[in-house]
Amino acid sequence: MKRGILFAAVLSLLFANALYAHDVWVAKGAEGLVVKYGHGDKLDPYKPTNVTEAKAYDMSGKEVPVTVKPQDTRAILNAAQDPALVAVVFSPGVYVKTPEGYKNVSKREAKDVIESTRSMTWNKNLWGWNDSFGKPLGGKMEIVPAKNPLSLKVGDALAFQVLYDGKPLAGATVSAEGVGKDTLKTDPNGRAQVVIKKTGLNVMKVNRKTATVKDPDADTLSETASIVFEVK
């Protein structure tokens, strides 16, 4: 009996970590602004409707129009002009862990469910800087950098604050290159600091998980905020 409980607990932990390991970011390319979902070089297809909101801002900090163009397994963003910052909300719905593996269905649609998690990500992507980007932009959950991340080099530290519904979020798990799993959490004021460990694309994330009492489709809500920028 104890072995069965332990096995289920381990599977639940692996399931949650697998979901959290997936990143959301926006890449500039010839096709436009491509919303990507995956980890490292491994990209996963997704439903374009998973991108539920997109905002773009120019170098002056002014919001500019942006539309979401669905493709078969991804979404392209078309901004009215070259943006300095793009923010997207990504909602892949519910994933369940079963003996057969992961399924993107609700727990009511699956059999032998070990764990079920609804996930949401609020993502920011920076290519330019305006001082207004160091202030809240109004996302439900967001990372607010204390200074321009694009000015950083390897070895520099980036301090930031995490807000949830506009208020500091304490105890959120921080993930970034060089940060050990579950070793860094936001303080009582929602603040944390990460040292830059590599050049190239850097993804910093914070996550919180809560039990869902009134959700018939999922047992857990996993909410993530991320900020993505290039270090030269």
Buried (B, 14 or more C-beta within 10 A) or exposed (E): EEEEEEEEEEBBEEBBEBBBEBBBBBEBEEEEBBBBBBEEEEBEEBBBEBBEEBBBBBBEBEBBEBEBBEEEEBBBBBBEEEBBBBBBBBBBBBBBBBEEEEBBBBBEEBEEBBBBBBBBBBBBBBBBBBEEBBEEBEBEBBBBBEBBBBEBEEEEEBEBBBBBEEEBBBEBBBBBBEBEEEEBBBBEEBBBEBBBEEEEBBBBBBBBBEEBEEBEBBBBBBBBBBBBBEBE
